[in-house]
Amino acid sequence: MVPLLRVLRAPRALRVLCGLACGAALLSVPAPASAQPEPPPRHRIVIMPKLVGIAYYDAVKTGIDAAARELPDVSVTWTGPTQDQVEKQIEMIERLIPTKPDLIAVASNDPVAIAPVLAKAQRAGIRVMSWDGDSQQREFFVNLVDFEEFGARLVESVVREIGPKGDIALVTTSFTAPNQTSWIDAMKRTIYRKHPELRIVDIRPAGESTEEAYRIAQDYLKSMPGLKAIVALGAPNLPGVARAVRDAGRVGQVAVIGNSTPNLMRSFLKDGTVRTVLLWNAPDHGYLTVYCARQLLAGGLKAGQAFDAGRLGRFTPRKDAISLQVALPVMVFTKDNVDQFRF
């Protein structure tokens, strides 16, 4: 290395040569390796609930997020209306179609009304699934639970509390919601076959509104003094019915049964207003939906052919009247086990 002082005193030509040599030396030093960019996800999936902003679907989304973290080749967008109206879902799907996601999975508010826009999405090359609320236009359905089993379990829960006869009333979400209508049909079949002295005296819709369910239950309690039980369908509706029975001082006189989350029903189970809550694992349902969507895109789904669903293990699709489906097991929450669950 030429000392810097000698270079400065050297003739101009020597200084130029030294400068070129130093520059070449600097250029020869390898630059630090830049991090390679992550490859973009191969599968773009949109998952649409019946509505956003309620505790139940917040719980579902925790499972969706967990599955998305485990599957680096999947990108999941969660979007839905703020009201449980199929018209809002149709508008949103119309806007999604030009963005060309690989798959749309929708929890339909109306299985018939939503079918044309889903067919339009398929014509645009988008795969279509249903989850939670079924649709008549889909390649696959990630069901909550087996409809027939769930309806039968609701009836048997009523019988355990009030016996095999008496008048019961129902609060549902709507008369078009596919889950609730299927459960009610299954309840009626179970009553007809096994408990003919049970009588469903009224069914009223509350949407997905705790306050509306509260008002309906209040009216039932005032207008039907002989009522033995109220069955509430829809996670936000059961706590409304339970509160109405408790506020009216009718705990122990009118049984309250239905489906909801442990977080919403914990206090009612602990104080004895409600003895039994039926559901499924809501985060697991979101998790399973993502794994089913990825399998449909990556390798396909076939009846009788099991596939891996991450921490949930293996699921085997079965044929139904439209295409294929899988379902989760029924869960039962009581005051003794509710603190084991946090969703």
N, C-alpha and C positions, 0 to 999 in steps of 0.2 A: 504494500500500500504506500503510495507517494505521500509524504507529509504535506499537510495543507499549506504551510508557509512556503515550501519550495515550489508548489504548484502556482501559488499567487505570484512568485518572483520569476517564474519560467517564462520563456517567449510565448506569445499569443498562440501559436500553432500547437505547442505542447499542452497549454491549458484547454484548448478545444478538444484535443485527443483524449485528455483525461476525463473531460466532461462526458464525452461520448461513451467512454468505457464505464463510467459510474452509472450512466443511464441504462446501459445494457445490463449491468449487474442488477439494477433495481427491477428491470423488466423480467429478468430470469427468475426472480423469487416467486414461487407459486402463490396465487391469490387464495385466500381461504375458501373452502368449498361452500357454496350457497346451499341452503336447505332445499330439497326437491319439493315442489308443490304437491299437496295431496291431490290424488286423482278425484275428479268430481264424482259424486254418487251416481251409480248406474240406474237406480230405480227411484223415480220421483213419485211419491205417494201423497195424495190428499185424503185426509180423514175428516168427515163431517158428522158431528153429533146432531141430535134433534134441536138442541139449542146450546148456547154457551152461557157461562155465568152462574151455574148452579153447582152446589157442592158435589152432587153425584158425578157429573161429568168432569169436575176438577179431579176427583179420585180416579176416574178412568184415564185421564191424561197422564197421571203419574206412571201408569203402566206403559202407555204409549211412548213416553220419553225414555223409560228404562230400556225398552226394546230397541229404540232408535240408537241409543248409545252402544248397544251390543252389535249392531249391524252397520258397519261403516259404509257399505255400498247402498244404503237406503237413506233418502232424505224425506222427512215427513213434515207436511204442513197440516196444521190443525186449524180448521176454520168452520164456523157455523153461524146460524142466525141467532139473534137475541130473543126471538119469540118462537114458540114451538108451532110454526106454521109451514106447511109444505110449500106454499107459494114463495116464501122467503128462500127455502132451499133450492127451488127451481131457478129463481133469479141468480143465486150464487153459482150454481152449476153452469148456467148459460155463460156466465162471465169466466168460469174456469176453462171451458172447452178450448178457446183460442190459445191458452197458455200451454196446452198439450202436456199435462202430467201423464205419467205412465199408467196410473191407476187412481180411480176415485172410489173410496169406500164410504157409503152414506148410511146413517141411521135414519131411516125415512119416517116422516110424520104421517105419510099416507102411501101405502104400497102401490096403489093404482095410479094416483095423480102424478107421481114422480117418474113413472116408467117411461113416458115419451122422451123426457130430457136425458135420461140415462141411455136410451137407445140412440139418441143423437150423439152422445159422447162416444159410444161404441163405434158408430159410423166414422167418427173422427180418429179412430185408432186407439182410443183410451179403454183400458180394461175397467170393468165395473164389478164391485163387490157390495154387499150389504152387510151391516153389522148392527146389533142392538135392535133396530126397527127394520123389518124385512121389506123387500121390494119385489115386485113381479118381474123386474128386469135386472138380472144379475147373473154372474158366473159362479158365485160362491156366497154363502151366508155364514157369518160367524155369529151363531145364535148365543143368547144369554144362557138359557137352560132349555131342556126339552119341554115344549109347551104343555103336553099332556101330563107329564110328571108334575110340573109346577102347579097347574090347576088343581090336580088331585091333592097335592100337599097343602094347598090353601084350604080346601074343604076339610081335610082331616084335622088341620089345626083348629078350625071352627068347632068341629065335633068334639075334640078333646076338651074344649072350654065350656061349651053350652049343651053338649049332648047331641043326639041324632035328630032332634026336631026343633023347630022354631023359625021365626022370621029373621032374615038377614038382609041388609042393604049394602050396596056397593058404591064406592066412589072410584071412578076411573079417570084417565087423562082425557081421552076423547073417544068417540065412537068409530074413529078410523085408525087409531094407533094400532099397528099390527100385533105388538106384543100383548097389549091389554085385551084386545078382542079375542085373541087366541086363548089366553088364560081363562077368560070368562066362558068361552065355549067349552073348554075342558072342565071348568067347574060345573057347568050345567050337566055335562055328560056324567060326571062322577056322582052328582046328586041324584040324577035319574037312576043310575045303576045301583047305588049303594045306600043312599040316604033320602028316600022319597018324601020324608016328612020335613025336610029342610025346605024353606021357601025363600027365593030371592024376590023381595017385594018391590025393590026399586033400584035403578042404576042411574047415577048422574055424573056428568063430566066436570072436572075441576081444572082442566088443563094441567100444567105443571106448577100449580100455585098452592102453597101451604095455606094462605089466607082464604082462598076460595074453598078448599077442602074443609077448613074450619067452619065456614058459614054453612056449607051443605050439611055437615055433621050436626051442627046446632039445630038446623031445621028438622033433620031426621029425629033427633032426640025429643023435640017438642011435638012433632006431628004424629009420631009412631011410638006411643008409650010402651007397647009390648015388644019392641025391637030387642033382639037378643045379641046381635053382633053387627059390626060394620067392618067390611073388608075394603081396604084402601089400596089401590094399585097406582104405582108411580112414586118414586122415592120422595119427592117433596110433599106428597099428599098425606102419607101416613102420619107424620108428626102433627099435621093440622087436625086430623081426625082424633088423634090421641089427646091433644090439648083440649079439644071441645068436650070430650068425655070426662076428662079430669076436671075442667072448669064447671061442668054441670053436676059434679058430685055423683057420677054414675059409674065410677070405677068398681069393678066386681059385679055390676049389674048388666053392663053392655060390653061384650068382648070386642077387642080391637085387634085385627090381624091384617097383614099385608106385607108389602116389600118396601124396604128402604135401607139406608146405610147404617152401620153401627154408630157412627158419630152423631147422626141425626136422632137416633132412637135411644141412645145410652141412658139418658135421664128417665125416659118413660119406662124402660125395662127395669131400671134400678128401683123406681118407686112403685112398681106393680101395675101401672096403668096398662101396660102391654106385656104379655107373657112370651109371645113368639113373633119374631120377625124373620121373614124368608128373603133370601137374596142369592147372589152368586158373588164371587170375588171381583169387585169392580175394577181394581187395577189390573188383575189378571186378564180381564176381558179386553182392555186396551192393549195389553202386551200381546195377547194371542192374535188380535186383529192385525197388528204389524207383521207378525211372523207369517200369518196366512197370506197377507198381501205379497210379501217378499217371495214366498214359495210359489204363488200363482204366477208371478213375473219371471222367476228364475228357473223353475223346473216344472211347474204345473201341479195341479192337484187332481187326484183320481180317487174314485170310490174304492174303499177297501185298502188303499195304499197309505200307510202311516208316514208321517213326516215329522221332523224335529221342530219343536216349539220352545227352544231354549230351556229356561229353568222349569217350565211346565211339563217337560217331557215330550212324549210322542202322542200325536192325535191322529185319528183315522177318520177321514171324511166318509159320510154316507149319502146315498142318493135321497132326494126329496122330490116333491112335485115339480120343482122348477129346475134345479141343478144339483148342487151338493151343499152340505153343511157340516159344521162341527158345533158342539155345545159344551158349556161348562157344567160342573155338578152343582146341585142346589146346596146352599149353605143355610143353616138355621142359627139365629142369634137368640140367646136368652140372657137373663141377668147373670148367669153363672159363667158365660164365656165371652160376653160382649167386650170386656176389657182386653181381650187378646187381639182385637182388631182395631186398627186406626185408619179408617178411610170413610 
